[in-house]
């Protein structure tokens, strides 16, 4: 997996954690205290303004009562498996992941179209 795609997937951890927290009905302040983070730290992680360290990720997952696992397989997404989530939350996470894959595919098509346009313009000049 290209480093930029890996970073893109890691950047989605914060918003995914936010969705899980909200789905479980937990407040940000409560989760931050349980995870030994400040509320602003957790807010920045959830909004994607900050990345989360592995130790902090483990603490947040424990605070939420979920299990986080990563699959680092070339050509595949990083999966955040939350085995302990209620079914309706797990379904919401699956929909988010599916939407993310669609967005990434659209971005790739757009990038290719731009490259093709640049080549076409250069050949006309």
C-alpha positions as CSV (number, residue, x, y, z in Angstrom):
1,X,0.0,0.0,0.0
2,X,1.4,3.4,-0.9
3,X,2.3,5.6,2.0
4,X,-0.2,8.3,1.1
5,X,-3.0,5.7,1.1
6,X,-1.8,4.3,4.4
7,X,-1.9,7.8,5.9
8,X,-5.3,8.4,4.4
9,X,-6.6,5.3,6.2
10,X,-4.9,6.2,9.4
11,X,-6.4,9.7,9.2
12,X,-9.9,8.1,9.2
13,X,-9.4,6.5,12.6
14,X,-10.4,9.7,14.5
15,X,-13.7,10.2,12.7
16,X,-14.4,6.4,13.0
17,X,-13.7,6.6,16.8
18,X,-16.1,9.6,17.0
19,X,-18.8,7.7,15.2
20,X,-18.4,4.7,17.5
21,X,-18.4,7.0,20.6
22,X,-21.6,8.8,19.5
23,X,-23.2,5.5,18.6
24,X,-22.5,4.2,22.1
25,X,-24.0,7.3,23.6
26,X,-20.8,8.4,25.3
27,X,-19.8,12.0,25.8
28,X,-16.5,13.2,24.6
29,X,-15.4,14.4,28.1
30,X,-16.3,11.0,29.6
31,X,-14.4,9.1,26.9
32,X,-11.4,11.4,27.3
33,X,-11.2,10.9,31.0
34,X,-11.5,7.1,30.6
35,X,-8.7,7.2,28.0
36,X,-6.4,9.5,30.0
37,X,-6.6,12.2,27.4
38,X,-7.7,15.8,27.6
39,X,-11.0,16.6,26.0
40,X,-9.3,19.0,23.4
41,X,-6.8,16.2,22.6
42,X,-9.7,13.8,21.9
43,X,-11.6,16.4,19.9
44,X,-8.5,17.1,17.7
45,X,-8.1,13.3,17.1
46,X,-11.8,12.8,16.3
47,X,-11.8,15.8,13.9
48,X,-8.7,14.6,12.1
49,X,-6.7,17.7,13.2
50,X,-4.3,15.4,15.1
51,X,-3.2,11.8,14.6
52,X,-3.5,9.3,17.4
53,X,-0.6,7.3,18.8
54,X,-1.0,3.6,19.2
55,X,-1.0,3.8,23.0
56,X,-3.7,6.5,22.9
57,X,-5.7,4.4,20.4
58,X,-5.5,1.4,22.7
59,X,-6.8,3.6,25.6
60,X,-9.6,5.1,23.6
61,X,-10.6,1.6,22.3
62,X,-10.7,0.4,25.9
63,X,-12.7,3.4,27.0
64,X,-15.2,2.6,24.3
65,X,-15.2,-1.1,25.0
66,X,-14.2,-2.0,21.5
67,X,-11.4,-4.0,19.9
68,X,-9.2,-2.4,17.2
69,X,-7.4,-4.5,14.7
70,X,-5.4,-3.6,11.7
71,X,-4.8,-5.6,8.5
72,X,-1.8,-4.3,6.6
73,X,-2.3,-6.2,3.4
74,X,-1.1,-4.7,0.1
75,X,-4.0,-3.4,-2.0
76,X,-6.5,-3.7,0.9
77,X,-7.9,-1.2,3.3
78,X,-6.9,-1.0,6.9
79,X,-9.9,-2.5,8.7
80,X,-11.0,-1.3,12.1
81,X,-12.8,-4.3,13.5
82,X,-15.0,-3.5,16.4
83,X,-16.2,-7.0,17.5
84,X,-17.9,-5.8,20.7
85,X,-20.1,-3.2,19.0
86,X,-23.9,-3.4,18.9
87,X,-25.1,-4.6,15.4
88,X,-26.5,-1.2,14.4
89,X,-23.2,0.5,15.1
90,X,-21.2,-2.1,13.3
91,X,-23.5,-1.6,10.3
92,X,-23.0,2.1,10.4
93,X,-19.2,1.5,10.4
94,X,-19.5,-0.8,7.4
95,X,-21.4,1.9,5.5
96,X,-18.8,4.5,6.4
97,X,-16.0,2.2,5.1
98,X,-17.9,1.5,1.9
99,X,-18.4,5.3,1.3
100,X,-14.7,5.9,2.0
101,X,-13.7,3.3,-0.6
102,X,-16.1,4.9,-3.1
103,X,-14.6,8.3,-2.4
104,X,-11.0,7.0,-2.8
105,X,-11.9,5.3,-6.1
106,X,-13.5,8.6,-7.3
107,X,-10.4,10.5,-6.3
108,X,-8.2,8.1,-8.2
109,X,-10.4,8.5,-11.3
110,X,-10.3,12.2,-11.0
111,X,-6.5,12.2,-10.6
112,X,-6.2,10.0,-13.7
113,X,-8.5,12.3,-15.7
114,X,-6.4,15.3,-14.7
115,X,-3.2,13.5,-15.8
116,X,-4.8,12.6,-19.1
117,X,-5.9,16.2,-19.7
118,X,-2.4,17.5,-19.0
119,X,-1.0,15.0,-21.5
120,X,-3.6,16.0,-24.1
121,X,-2.9,19.7,-23.6
122,X,0.9,19.2,-23.9
123,X,0.5,17.1,-27.1
124,X,-1.6,19.9,-28.7
125,X,1.0,22.5,-27.9
